[in-house]
Amino acid sequence: METVRPSPDQLDAQASRLHDSEAWQQIVSGWERTTPEPVLPAPDPQRPAATPSLPPVDWRDLLTVPVDRLIDESLRALPARSAGERRLPGRLGAVLPEHLHAWRRVGQPDVRPSVHLGYARQILTEWGWQNTPYRLRNARGARCLCGAMLTAHRLGYGSLDTVDRAGAWMITELRSQGWTGMIGPWNRHPGRTAPEALSLLDSTIRRASLAGH
């Protein structure tokens, strides 16, 4: 269990350094590219026509066991629900000091950055969003973007390394939208709204998940 508890500004700076590294740029470059469709050659009029294909065969005729049995065996082979899918603490949990949530990390597996960001989104949705400068949260327990990511970590959803990578993905998304600063200044920019913060999380989650992170 990590003993270091970074502040939102420290997370922001660490994520920015990770984003600027050459290794990270190699990760994010070409994240949305796909293999081009194959170009089929034009038919040669000099070649004879292909032999007519055989009539289609019903795929059910190829089975050696009934369809119902296959479906039942497939359902039983599905993995159990992830142990990491846990509900957030109630409103009281939102206002408790952060260190009182430390026990929730015990025995919890790490998660991908996109999953971690999903829990950060849930925190903003259920506990609220705020943009007070240099504050992890306000008196009601609402969090800023970096605060939500740190709280998700302290609740057991991802290691500190995962938080850094989630922050780097968010900075990558901000760069694609034309924002050249860090997450904190974006969060507290005049006129910023909670729907904009949630929209940024949604687009970041999509970007990270499409890259397999």
VOPAGU-2260 file (C-alpha; in pm, 1 decimal, decimal comma):
REM VOPAGU-2260
SITE   aa  ch    i         X         Y         Z
SITE  MET   A    0       0,0       0,0       0,0
SITE  GLU   A    1     134,5     342,5     -94,6
SITE  THR   A    2     209,8     578,5     193,1
SITE  VAL   A    3     269,3     887,9     -22,7
SITE  ARG   A    4     -40,7    1103,3     -60,5
SITE  PRO   A    5      20,3    1357,3    -337,3
SITE  SER   A    6    -181,6    1674,1    -371,2
SITE  PRO   A    7    -384,2    1756,0    -684,0
SITE  ASP   A    8    -110,6    1994,1    -800,7
SITE  GLN   A    9     156,9    1728,6    -750,0
SITE  LEU   A   10     -50,0    1480,0    -949,2
SITE  ASP   A   11     -97,5    1741,3   -1220,8
SITE  ALA   A   12     276,5    1807,8   -1244,3
SITE  GLN   A   13     366,0    1436,8   -1245,7
SITE  ALA   A   14     109,9    1361,4   -1516,6
SITE  SER   A   15     243,1    1652,6   -1722,8
SITE  ARG   A   16     600,7    1520,9   -1697,5
SITE  LEU   A   17     482,8    1175,1   -1802,0
SITE  HIS   A   18     290,1    1320,3   -2096,1
SITE  ASP   A   19     597,9    1510,4   -2216,9
SITE  SER   A   20     823,8    1204,2   -2204,9
SITE  GLU   A   21     932,1    1035,7   -2527,1
SITE  ALA   A   22     801,8     700,2   -2408,1
SITE  TRP   A   23     452,8     841,8   -2354,5
SITE  GLN   A   24     448,5    1009,3   -2693,2
SITE  GLN   A   25     525,0     672,2   -2849,3
SITE  ILE   A   26     227,8     525,6   -2661,5
SITE  VAL   A   27     -22,1     788,7   -2771,7
SITE  SER   A   28      96,4     837,6   -3129,4
SITE  GLY   A   29    -134,1     661,0   -3371,0
SITE  TRP   A   30    -380,0     552,4   -3099,8
SITE  GLU   A   31    -677,2     605,0   -3332,7
SITE  ARG   A   32    -528,7     465,5   -3652,7
SITE  THR   A   33    -663,6     144,2   -3798,9
SITE  THR   A   34    -535,9     -90,1   -4067,2
SITE  PRO   A   35    -644,7      38,4   -4409,6
SITE  GLU   A   36    -904,8    -159,5   -4597,9
SITE  PRO   A   37    -749,1    -398,0   -4850,7
SITE  VAL   A   38    -770,9    -289,8   -5214,1
SITE  LEU   A   39    -911,4    -571,3   -5423,9
SITE  PRO   A   40    -785,9    -602,4   -5785,4
SITE  ALA   A   41   -1030,7    -527,7   -6063,9
SITE  PRO   A   42   -1174,6    -838,1   -6233,0
SITE  ASP   A   43    -987,9    -951,5   -6542,9
SITE  PRO   A   44   -1232,5    -981,4   -6835,8
SITE  GLN   A   45   -1001,5   -1236,4   -7003,9
SITE  ARG   A   46   -1029,6   -1482,7   -6714,1
SITE  PRO   A   47   -1312,8   -1734,2   -6715,3
SITE  ALA   A   48   -1591,4   -1687,7   -6466,4
SITE  ALA   A   49   -1552,8   -1864,2   -6134,8
SITE  THR   A   50   -1727,0   -2193,4   -6079,9
SITE  PRO   A   51   -2068,2   -2135,0   -5923,7
SITE  SER   A   52   -2055,3   -2180,3   -5549,2
SITE  LEU   A   53   -2231,8   -2461,0   -5375,2
SITE  PRO   A   54   -2564,1   -2390,3   -5206,6
SITE  PRO   A   55   -2524,1   -2245,6   -4853,8
SITE  VAL   A   56   -2512,8   -2491,1   -4568,0
SITE  ASP   A   57   -2710,6   -2425,0   -4253,1
SITE  TRP   A   58   -2455,6   -2381,2   -3972,3
SITE  ARG   A   59   -2681,3   -2575,4   -3736,6
SITE  ASP   A   60   -2619,4   -2886,6   -3947,6
SITE  LEU   A   61   -2249,2   -2867,2   -3850,6
SITE  LEU   A   62   -2315,5   -2883,3   -3475,1
SITE  THR   A   63   -2268,7   -3204,1   -3282,9
SITE  VAL   A   64   -2459,9   -3081,4   -2974,2
SITE  PRO   A   65   -2786,4   -2887,1   -2941,5
SITE  VAL   A   66   -2774,0   -2505,3   -2958,3
SITE  ASP   A   67   -2934,6   -2473,0   -2613,3
SITE  ARG   A   68   -2653,8   -2677,0   -2461,5
SITE  LEU   A   69   -2387,9   -2459,9   -2629,0
SITE  ILE   A   70   -2551,7   -2143,7   -2493,5
SITE  ASP   A   71   -2573,1   -2289,8   -2143,6
SITE  GLU   A   72   -2205,7   -2394,6   -2147,1
SITE  SER   A   73   -2101,1   -2049,9   -2275,6
SITE  LEU   A   74   -2290,1   -1868,4   -2000,7
SITE  ARG   A   75   -2133,7   -2087,5   -1732,9
SITE  ALA   A   76   -1787,7   -2016,3   -1878,7
SITE  LEU   A   77   -1823,4   -1638,9   -1845,8
SITE  PRO   A   78   -1596,4   -1485,4   -1578,6
SITE  ALA   A   79   -1750,3   -1385,2   -1248,5
SITE  ARG   A   80   -1823,2   -1019,7   -1182,8
SITE  SER   A   81   -1506,3    -830,8   -1101,2
SITE  ALA   A   82   -1435,6    -789,0    -730,3
SITE  GLY   A   83   -1333,0    -431,8    -804,6
SITE  GLU   A   84   -1689,3    -330,6    -894,9
SITE  ARG   A   85   -1783,0    -170,7    -564,1
SITE  ARG   A   86   -2016,7     113,1    -482,7
SITE  LEU   A   87   -1882,9     440,5    -349,8
SITE  PRO   A   88   -1929,3     524,1      16,8
SITE  GLY   A   89   -2231,7     744,1      86,7
SITE  ARG   A   90   -2240,2    1119,3     135,5
SITE  LEU   A   91   -2062,1    1083,7     469,8
SITE  GLY   A   92   -1769,9     923,4     286,4
SITE  ALA   A   93   -1743,9    1231,7      67,6
SITE  VAL   A   94   -1664,5    1461,5     360,4
SITE  LEU   A   95   -1447,3    1224,4     567,2
SITE  PRO   A   96   -1071,3    1297,3     576,0
SITE  GLU   A   97    -894,1    1119,1     292,8
SITE  HIS   A   98    -668,1     909,5     516,6
SITE  LEU   A   99    -972,4     739,4     670,0
SITE  HIS   A  100   -1033,5     566,9     336,4
SITE  ALA   A  101    -686,1     409,4     330,2
SITE  TRP   A  102    -810,9      70,1     452,4
SITE  ARG   A  103   -1023,3      37,4     137,7
SITE  ARG   A  104    -706,2     -17,4     -66,9
SITE  VAL   A  105    -612,1    -334,8     120,0
SITE  GLY   A  106    -618,2    -634,9    -112,7
SITE  GLN   A  107    -755,8    -444,8    -410,7
SITE  PRO   A  108    -608,9    -529,0    -754,6
SITE  ASP   A  109    -483,0    -259,8    -987,2
SITE  VAL   A  110    -706,0    -138,2   -1270,6
SITE  ARG   A  111    -647,6      15,6   -1612,8
SITE  PRO   A  112    -638,3     396,4   -1641,4
SITE  SER   A  113    -970,2     399,7   -1828,1
SITE  VAL   A  114   -1136,3     203,6   -1546,3
SITE  HIS   A  115    -979,9     433,9   -1287,6
SITE  LEU   A  116   -1114,5     736,3   -1476,4
SITE  GLY   A  117   -1457,9     574,4   -1477,8
SITE  TYR   A  118   -1453,9     569,6   -1097,3
SITE  ALA   A  119   -1330,8     930,3   -1092,9
SITE  ARG   A  120   -1631,6    1017,9   -1306,1
SITE  GLN   A  121   -1859,3     837,2   -1063,4
SITE  ILE   A  122   -1710,0    1039,8    -777,4
SITE  LEU   A  123   -1781,2    1367,6    -957,0
SITE  THR   A  124   -2132,8    1250,8   -1041,6
SITE  GLU   A  125   -2226,7    1132,4    -692,1
SITE  TRP   A  126   -2019,9    1365,6    -472,4
SITE  GLY   A  127   -2005,2    1673,4    -693,3
SITE  TRP   A  128   -1752,6    1879,6    -889,4
SITE  GLN   A  129   -1579,7    2196,6    -768,7
SITE  ASN   A  130   -1320,8    2437,0    -907,4
SITE  THR   A  131   -1182,4    2609,8    -599,6
SITE  PRO   A  132    -812,2    2678,0    -671,4
SITE  TYR   A  133    -561,8    2442,0    -506,4
SITE  ARG   A  134    -826,5    2247,7    -314,4
SITE  LEU   A  135    -872,9    1871,9    -321,3
SITE  ARG   A  136   -1238,3    1920,9    -228,3
SITE  ASN   A  137   -1477,2    2172,7     -77,2
SITE  ALA   A  138   -1673,5    2157,4     249,7
SITE  ARG   A  139   -1949,5    1950,9      87,0
SITE  GLY   A  140   -1703,3    1689,5     -36,0
SITE  ALA   A  141   -1713,0    1787,5    -403,8
SITE  ARG   A  142   -1386,9    1722,1    -590,3
SITE  CYS   A  143   -1191,7    1880,0    -873,2
SITE  LEU   A  144   -1075,4    1656,2   -1158,3
SITE  CYS   A  145    -738,3    1577,9   -1000,9
SITE  GLY   A  146    -906,8    1542,0    -662,8
SITE  ALA   A  147   -1149,3    1287,1    -805,1
SITE  MET   A  148    -862,6    1081,7    -947,7
SITE  LEU   A  149    -674,6    1089,6    -617,4
SITE  THR   A  150    -988,2     996,3    -425,1
SITE  ALA   A  151   -1053,9     706,1    -662,8
SITE  HIS   A  152    -701,4     583,9    -585,8
SITE  ARG   A  153    -755,3     616,3    -210,9
SITE  LEU   A  154   -1078,8     421,9    -238,1
SITE  GLY   A  155    -885,4     134,0    -394,4
SITE  TYR   A  156    -935,0     195,8    -765,7
SITE  GLY   A  157    -585,3     197,1    -910,1
SITE  SER   A  158    -226,7     246,0    -794,1
SITE  LEU   A  159     -44,3     578,3    -792,1
SITE  ASP   A  160     119,4     476,2   -1119,7
SITE  THR   A  161    -228,8     423,8   -1263,9
SITE  VAL   A  162    -329,9     771,2   -1143,4
SITE  ASP   A  163     -26,8     922,7   -1317,8
SITE  ARG   A  164    -110,5     744,6   -1643,2
SITE  ALA   A  165    -476,4     846,7   -1615,9
SITE  GLY   A  166    -363,5    1206,6   -1571,4
SITE  ALA   A  167    -132,6    1177,6   -1872,5
SITE  TRP   A  168    -423,4    1050,2   -2081,9
SITE  MET   A  169    -630,3    1346,7   -1968,8
SITE  ILE   A  170    -353,6    1589,5   -2066,5
SITE  THR   A  171    -330,2    1410,5   -2401,9
SITE  GLU   A  172    -702,1    1467,8   -2452,0
SITE  LEU   A  173    -671,3    1832,6   -2347,8
SITE  ARG   A  174    -390,9    1882,7   -2600,3
SITE  SER   A  175    -615,6    1740,8   -2873,0
SITE  GLN   A  176    -875,9    2001,3   -2777,1
SITE  GLY   A  177    -626,2    2287,0   -2796,4
SITE  TRP   A  178    -557,0    2335,6   -2422,4
SITE  THR   A  179    -182,4    2377,1   -2368,4
SITE  GLY   A  180    -183,1    2402,0   -1987,5
SITE  MET   A  181    -232,1    2143,3   -1716,8
SITE  ILE   A  182    -545,1    1987,0   -1569,7
SITE  GLY   A  183    -579,1    2215,1   -1265,6
SITE  PRO   A  184    -585,9    2544,5   -1458,6
SITE  TRP   A  185    -838,5    2390,1   -1700,5
SITE  ASN   A  186   -1056,0    2279,3   -1410,0
SITE  ARG   A  187   -1059,7    2623,4   -1246,0
SITE  HIS   A  188   -1078,9    2828,2   -1565,8
SITE  PRO   A  189   -1347,0    3100,6   -1536,6
SITE  GLY   A  190   -1680,9    2977,9   -1665,3
SITE  ARG   A  191   -1589,4    2608,7   -1640,5
SITE  THR   A  192   -1889,9    2385,8   -1567,7
SITE  ALA   A  193   -1948,6    2038,8   -1425,0
SITE  PRO   A  194   -2089,3    1904,9   -1756,7
SITE  GLU   A  195   -1766,8    2014,6   -1927,3
SITE  ALA   A  196   -1561,8    1827,9   -1665,4
SITE  LEU   A  197   -1769,1    1512,9   -1715,9
SITE  SER   A  198   -1742,3    1547,4   -2092,9
SITE  LEU   A  199   -1363,3    1570,0   -2064,2
SITE  LEU   A  200   -1361,3    1253,1   -1854,4
SITE  ASP   A  201   -1580,9    1074,5   -2109,1
SITE  SER   A  202   -1355,7    1163,9   -2402,5
SITE  THR   A  203   -1044,3    1071,8   -2201,8
SITE  ILE   A  204   -1191,9     735,7   -2105,1
SITE  ARG   A  205   -1270,9     665,8   -2469,1
SITE  ARG   A  206    -920,1     763,4   -2581,8
SITE  ALA   A  207    -749,4     547,9   -2316,5
SITE  SER   A  208    -975,2     247,4   -2365,1
SITE  LEU   A  209    -933,0     251,0   -2743,4
SITE  ALA   A  210    -557,6     239,3   -2683,3
SITE  GLY   A  211    -604,5     -62,8   -2456,8
SITE  HIS   A  212    -522,4     127,8   -2137,2
